[in-house]
Every structure is written in C-alpha cells, then in structure tokens.
Amino acid sequence: MSSTVISNIATLVTNDPSLGDSPLGPVRDAAVVIEGDRVVWTGESSKAPATDNRVDAGGRAVLPGFVDSHSHLVFAGDRTEEFNARMSGRAYSAGGIRTTVAATRAAGDGELEANLTRFLDEALRQGTTTFETKSGYGLTVEDEARALRLAARHTDEVTYLGAHIVAPEYAEDPAGYVALVTGEMLDACAPHARWIDVFCEKGAFDGDQARAILTAGKEKGLHPRVHANQLSYGPGVQLAVELDAASADHCTHLTDADVDALANSRTVATLLPGAEFSTRAEWPDARRLIDAGATVALSTDCNPGSSFTSSVPFCVALAVRDMGMTPDEAVWSATAGGAAALRRTDIGRLTPGAYADLVLLDAPSHVHLAYRPGVPLVAGVWRRGVREV
C-alpha cells in the first residue's frame, strides 16, 4: 500500500483537542501522512517519516474535509422567481416546496441523478468530502423510494424525509398522510436510508405527529434527525432530545429549556445560516448554544427554495459574521461538528485512523475562510486518500 506525506503545511487543523488549548488541535509547520484511505501520522514536518510520495503544501493550511450534515439534493426544477420576489419585497403566490415536488415527480431518474452529481461535484470543489442528503420532494411511496435509492449510490448518509410537508393529495387528510409515511412509504424507503427526519413546525407536522413518525422509523432501524424550531418556538428540539436524535437542525427559536436540553444531551444543534441569508430571517444564536455547552454543527441546507448554496466556506463566513462564532469554532463545527451530527468519529478530523479527507487552502490559515469571504480558497481536496481537486 503506497504512502504519501503532505509536508510544509503552515497550519494543520487536526481537531485533536489533546494537542493544545484549542479544539482544533493546530500543528504549525506540519505534515500529514496518508496510507491507503487513512491518515496514519501527523506532526511537525521535520519529524515526518519516509513515504513513497511527497506533496509540498507550499506553506498553506490543511484542514479536514467539510462534513455537510444537512442537504436536500434530490430534486428537479428551479425557484428563481420565488427568490427574486422575496428579495424584491414582492408578494409571491407559487407553491414553495409543492412547486419542487411537482417538478421532481415529473423528472426521470437520469435527470434527478444528473442534478445530484452536479451539486456534489460543486460541493467537492469547495472542500466538502462527506455529505448527508434527504428525500422529501416526492411525497409518494414510489418517488420517495427512488430519491433515496439514487442518493444511496453516492453517500452512506441518506435520510428519509417523507414528512417534509403533507403531500398535496392529503391536504384535507393529514392523519392519512402520517399513516402512509409510517406505513407503506416507510417500508419502501427504510432499506435505502440510515436516518429518518421530520419537519416539526406549524404548517408541517406537530409534535405528536412528529413523534409517531420518528418512533416508527426507529422501529425500522432508522435513527432520528429533526427539522426543529426554524420558523417559530415549538416542540421540535425537546422531541429531538427525548428520542436521542443525532441532530436538531435549524434551532433558530430556542427557549432556555431548549438550550439546556441540547447542552445536556448527545443531540447536536445543526445551524444552517444559508437559510437565514436566503430568507432574511433571524439568525440562530450560536454563541448562546456554545456558551451553554451544546455541540454545534454548521451545514449548508442546500435546497432549491430557502438555501440554494453548496458552499460550506460561505456558511462558515456567515456564522462568524452574523451568528457570534469565532473562526475556530466555525471551522470545528463545519468539520468535527458535522461528524458528530452524523455520529461519526472516522471523519471531520485528521488523526491516525481517520479517513484521509483533507482540504488544502490557498492561505496560511483556516481563519481566511471567514477573513476572505467569497474567495475560492480551496486549492486541493483529498477524499479517502485520493486527490480529487
């Protein structure tokens, strides 16, 4: 098995807290050694062991590949008009999620997969090496199952989100739709998914409906995630903690009890600043969560309606500028935090035994991700030990 050393690294972010006072575990004038698809050594460049191959980082920074733990990438269609109206202060009466549902149902498998791979390539060029993605734009047994089947060709982190909204056909019978989501649809979708999610919000699913859906998923071996407290105060966060969900996502409107619950649980608060940016909504208070001791992740929420960005660096910059995070905290949340939101320890860090998922920045420090927003700083990406960018 061949080995490669990447040396002459100005700052190596390992996310190994044992290496110093910072959770980032930074190493200066560093090197990292890859063997096969794993990291086998990190440390000072002058102490690096001999390897078969050598890459000179040129005095630039290296950090773990970004872990995008919340996205909606299996869809068709476009909602440009909706976004344009919202940003122009005009009323817009189109169907929102239902518009995407109609387009997705009408699209063939080839179109859906081509869109998916296009967004994945786009994300990879910006440093994302692991991503989660959801169904939720089919809302029929057949369309939800095929969305998950397509997604599972490209990632292990696949989430069944039949409970995105009540399907249009069931607008007058939400209980009937919950029965479908927890019955025939779940049976068809569970073999293709690892996770189950629900949009617990006014206008979508209330706490009792969400509990029934998530509990049914757990009985089929799917672990919960929750769209929680995005648009208003509600039961989503408390339900996520009650069911030991891996993450409560959005977390924009939180009571003190919600914050305390997150801080005293394994449930990660996944913040999605692209959604607030694209809807001019209130920013989540990351500082409040971090100071309380909650684990925070950052993700894109890439979707065609409320956050059509695949750029984790953009979300890092927003989190630092508008959500009270330091650059170190934002980078940790976009890497190790995302891994925690997926209950993974083999990604989101550069320590021996972890997957060799690395990002080389055209900058001497990870701080440049927030310091130089909008600049394409990613100069190289390795995924599972293979350079892909």
C-alpha positions in Angstrom: 0.0 0.0 0.0 1.5 3.3 -1.1 2.0 6.2 1.4 2.1 9.9 0.8 3.3 12.8 3.0 1.9 16.3 2.6 4.5 18.5 4.1 5.4 22.2 4.5 1.9 22.9 5.9 1.8 26.3 7.6 -1.1 25.3 9.8 -2.6 21.8 10.1 -6.1 21.6 11.7 -6.4 18.1 13.3 -9.4 18.6 15.5 -7.4 16.7 18.2 -8.0 18.6 21.4 -5.1 16.7 23.1 -2.7 18.8 21.0 -3.2 22.1 22.8 -5.7 24.5 24.2 -7.8 24.7 21.0 -10.3 22.1 20.0 -8.8 22.5 16.5 -5.5 20.9 17.7 -3.5 23.0 15.3 0.1 22.0 14.4 2.4 24.6 12.9 5.0 23.8 10.2 3.3 20.4 9.9 2.9 17.3 7.8 0.3 14.6 7.5 1.0 11.1 6.2 -1.6 9.1 4.2 -1.6 5.4 3.7 -4.4 4.0 1.6 -7.6 5.8 2.6 -6.5 6.6 6.1 -4.4 9.1 8.0 -1.5 7.3 9.7 0.6 10.1 11.1 0.5 13.9 11.8 3.1 16.1 13.4 5.9 18.6 12.7 7.1 18.5 9.2 10.8 17.9 10.2 9.8 14.7 12.0 7.7 13.1 9.2 8.5 9.5 8.4 9.7 8.4 5.0 7.0 7.7 2.4 6.6 6.7 -1.2 5.3 10.0 -2.4 5.6 13.6 -1.2 3.4 16.7 -1.8 4.6 20.1 -0.9 1.8 22.2 0.6 3.8 25.4 -0.1 3.3 27.0 3.3 -0.5 26.7 3.1 -3.1 25.4 5.5 -4.6 22.0 5.6 -7.8 21.0 7.4 -10.3 18.1 7.5 -12.7 17.9 4.6 -16.0 19.6 5.4 -18.9 17.4 6.7 -22.2 18.8 5.3 -24.7 17.0 7.5 -27.9 18.6 6.1 -28.8 18.9 2.5 -31.7 18.3 0.1 -30.1 17.4 -3.2 -32.5 15.0 -5.0 -34.9 17.4 -6.8 -35.8 18.9 -10.1 -36.9 22.4 -11.2 -36.0 25.9 -10.2 -37.4 28.5 -7.8 -35.7 31.6 -9.1 -38.9 33.6 -9.4 -39.8 32.9 -5.8 -36.3 34.0 -4.6 -36.4 37.1 -6.8 -39.8 38.1 -5.5 -38.7 37.6 -1.9 -35.6 39.7 -2.3 -37.5 42.4 -4.1 -40.2 42.7 -1.4 -42.9 41.5 -3.7 -45.7 39.0 -2.9 -45.2 35.6 -4.4 -48.0 33.1 -4.6 -46.3 30.0 -6.1 -46.3 26.8 -4.1 -42.9 26.7 -2.5 -42.0 23.2 -1.6 -45.0 21.9 -3.6 -43.5 23.5 -6.8 -40.4 21.4 -6.3 -42.5 18.3 -5.5 -44.3 18.7 -8.9 -41.1 19.1 -10.8 -39.4 16.2 -9.0 -42.3 13.8 -9.6 -42.2 14.7 -13.3 -38.4 14.2 -13.7 -36.9 11.0 -14.8 -34.2 9.1 -12.8 -31.5 10.3 -15.1 -32.3 14.0 -14.7 -32.5 13.6 -10.9 -29.2 11.8 -10.6 -27.5 14.3 -13.0 -28.6 17.2 -10.8 -27.4 15.3 -7.7 -24.0 14.6 -9.1 -23.7 18.2 -10.4 -24.3 19.6 -6.9 -21.9 17.0 -5.3 -19.1 18.0 -7.7 -19.8 21.6 -6.9 -19.6 20.9 -3.2 -16.4 18.8 -3.6 -14.6 21.7 -5.3 -15.4 23.8 -2.2 -14.0 21.2 0.2 -17.0 19.0 1.1 -15.9 15.4 1.4 -18.9 13.9 3.3 -22.5 14.9 2.8 -25.9 13.8 4.1 -28.9 14.2 1.8 -32.6 13.7 2.2 -35.7 12.7 0.2 -38.7 14.9 0.7 -39.6 16.2 -2.7 -41.5 13.2 -3.9 -44.1 12.6 -1.2 -45.4 9.4 -2.8 -44.2 5.9 -2.0 -42.5 5.5 -5.4 -40.9 8.9 -5.6 -39.6 8.9 -2.0 -38.1 5.4 -2.5 -36.4 6.3 -5.8 -34.9 9.6 -4.3 -33.3 7.5 -1.6 -32.2 4.8 -4.0 -30.5 7.5 -6.2 -28.9 9.2 -3.2 -27.6 5.9 -1.7 -25.4 5.5 -4.9 -23.4 8.5 -3.8 -23.4 8.6 0.0 -24.0 6.4 3.1 -25.6 9.3 4.9 -29.2 9.1 3.4 -32.2 10.4 5.2 -35.9 9.5 4.7 -37.9 12.7 4.8 -41.3 11.7 3.7 -42.5 14.0 6.4 -41.3 17.2 4.8 -44.8 18.5 4.3 -48.2 16.9 3.9 -48.4 15.7 0.3 -50.8 17.8 -1.8 -53.2 14.8 -2.3 -53.6 14.6 1.5 -54.1 18.3 2.2 -57.5 17.5 3.8 -56.3 14.3 5.5 -53.1 14.9 7.3 -53.7 11.9 9.5 -53.9 9.7 6.4 -50.6 11.0 5.2 -48.9 10.3 8.5 -50.3 6.8 8.3 -48.7 6.5 4.8 -45.4 7.9 5.9 -45.2 5.5 8.9 -46.6 2.5 6.9 -46.2 1.7 3.2 -43.8 4.6 2.4 -41.5 3.7 5.4 -41.5 0.1 4.3 -40.3 1.0 0.8 -37.8 3.6 2.0 -36.1 2.1 5.0 -33.9 -0.3 3.1 -32.2 2.7 1.3 -31.7 5.0 4.3 -29.8 5.4 7.6 -31.8 8.2 9.1 -35.4 9.5 9.4 -36.3 13.2 9.6 -39.4 15.2 10.1 -40.2 18.9 9.6 -41.7 19.6 13.1 -43.2 23.1 12.5 -46.5 24.9 12.2 -47.8 24.2 8.8 -46.0 20.9 8.6 -46.1 18.3 11.4 -46.9 18.9 15.1 -45.2 17.3 18.0 -47.5 14.3 18.3 -47.3 13.6 14.5 -43.5 14.0 14.5 -43.1 11.6 17.5 -45.2 9.0 15.7 -43.2 9.3 12.5 -39.8 9.2 14.2 -40.8 6.3 16.5 -42.0 4.3 13.6 -38.7 5.0 11.9 -36.7 3.9 14.9 -38.6 0.6 14.9 -37.4 0.0 11.3 -33.8 0.7 12.3 -33.6 4.4 11.2 -32.2 6.9 13.6 -33.9 10.3 14.1 -33.0 13.7 12.9 -35.4 16.7 13.3 -36.0 19.9 11.4 -36.6 21.8 14.7 -37.6 25.4 15.7 -36.8 27.0 12.4 -39.8 29.3 12.0 -41.1 29.5 15.5 -40.8 28.2 19.0 -42.1 24.7 19.2 -41.6 21.1 20.4 -39.0 20.1 17.9 -35.9 20.5 20.0 -37.4 18.8 23.0 -38.6 15.9 20.9 -35.2 15.5 19.3 -33.5 15.2 22.7 -36.3 12.9 24.0 -35.7 10.5 21.1 -31.9 10.8 21.2 -31.9 12.3 17.7 -28.4 12.8 16.2 -29.2 16.4 15.5 -31.8 19.1 15.8 -31.5 21.2 12.7 -32.1 25.0 12.3 -32.6 25.8 16.1 -33.4 29.4 15.4 -36.1 30.0 18.0 -35.0 28.4 21.3 -36.2 28.8 24.9 -33.7 28.5 27.8 -35.1 25.0 28.3 -34.4 24.1 24.7 -30.8 25.3 25.1 -30.4 23.4 28.4 -31.8 20.2 26.8 -29.3 20.4 23.9 -26.4 21.1 26.3 -27.2 18.1 28.4 -27.7 15.6 25.6 -25.9 13.9 22.7 -28.1 15.7 20.2 -26.1 18.2 18.1 -27.6 21.6 17.2 -27.0 21.9 13.5 -27.2 25.5 12.3 -28.0 26.4 8.7 -27.1 30.0 8.1 -27.7 29.8 4.3 -31.4 29.6 5.1 -31.4 32.8 7.1 -29.3 34.5 4.5 -31.7 33.5 1.7 -34.9 34.3 3.5 -33.7 37.4 5.5 -34.8 35.6 8.7 -33.5 35.9 12.2 -30.0 34.4 12.7 -29.6 31.5 15.1 -27.6 32.4 18.2 -24.6 30.1 18.0 -22.9 31.9 20.9 -25.7 31.1 23.3 -25.6 27.4 22.4 -21.8 27.1 22.6 -21.6 29.0 25.9 -24.2 26.6 27.3 -22.1 23.6 26.3 -24.1 22.4 23.4 -22.4 20.7 20.4 -22.9 22.8 17.3 -22.6 21.8 13.6 -22.7 24.0 10.6 -24.2 22.8 7.3 -25.5 24.3 4.0 -29.1 23.1 4.0 -28.6 23.1 0.2 -32.1 23.1 -1.4 -33.8 24.9 -4.2 -36.1 27.1 -2.1 -34.6 28.5 1.1 -30.8 27.9 0.8 -29.5 27.2 -2.6 -25.8 27.1 -1.7 -23.5 24.1 -1.6 -20.6 26.2 -0.1 -19.6 25.3 3.4 -17.0 28.1 3.4 -19.8 30.6 2.7 -21.7 29.2 5.7 -18.5 29.5 7.9 -18.2 33.2 6.9 -21.9 33.8 7.7 -21.6 32.1 11.1 -18.6 34.2 12.1 -20.1 37.4 10.8 -23.7 37.0 12.0 -24.0 34.2 14.5 -21.4 35.0 17.1 -18.9 32.2 16.3 -15.2 32.6 16.3 -13.3 31.4 13.2 -12.0 28.4 15.1 -15.5 27.5 16.3 -17.0 27.8 12.9 -14.3 25.6 11.3 -14.7 23.0 14.0 -18.5 23.0 13.6 -18.2 22.5 9.8 -15.8 19.5 10.3 -15.9 17.7 13.6 -19.3 19.2 14.5 -20.8 17.8 11.3 -19.2 14.4 12.0 -20.8 14.5 15.5 -24.2 15.3 13.8 -23.7 12.1 11.8 -22.5 10.1 14.9 -19.2 9.5 13.1 -15.6 9.5 14.5 -13.8 8.5 11.3 -14.3 11.8 9.5 -14.1 15.5 10.5 -10.6 15.1 12.0 -7.1 14.4 10.8 -5.8 11.9 13.3 -4.4 8.4 12.9 -7.1 6.1 11.9 -9.4 8.7 10.4 -10.3 8.8 6.7 -7.8 10.8 4.7 -10.3 13.6 3.8 -8.3 16.8 3.5 -8.7 20.3 2.2 -5.7 22.4 1.1 -6.4 26.1 1.3 -4.6 28.8 -0.8 -4.0 30.6 2.5 -1.7 30.1 5.5 -4.6 29.7 8.0 -8.1 28.4 8.3 -9.1 31.8 9.5 -9.0 33.0 5.9 -12.3 31.2 5.3 -14.0 33.9 7.2 -11.4 36.6 6.6 -11.8 36.4 2.8 -15.4 35.5 2.3 -16.5 34.6 -1.2 -12.9 33.9 -2.4 -12.3 30.4 -3.9 -9.6 29.4 -1.4 -9.8 25.6 -1.9 -6.6 24.6 -3.7 -6.9 20.9 -3.3 -9.2 18.2 -1.9 -8.3 14.6 -1.0 -11.1 12.1 -0.3 -10.3 8.7 1.1 -6.7 9.4 0.3 -7.2 10.2 -3.4 -6.7 13.7 -4.6 -9.9 14.7 -6.5 -9.4 18.5 -6.8 
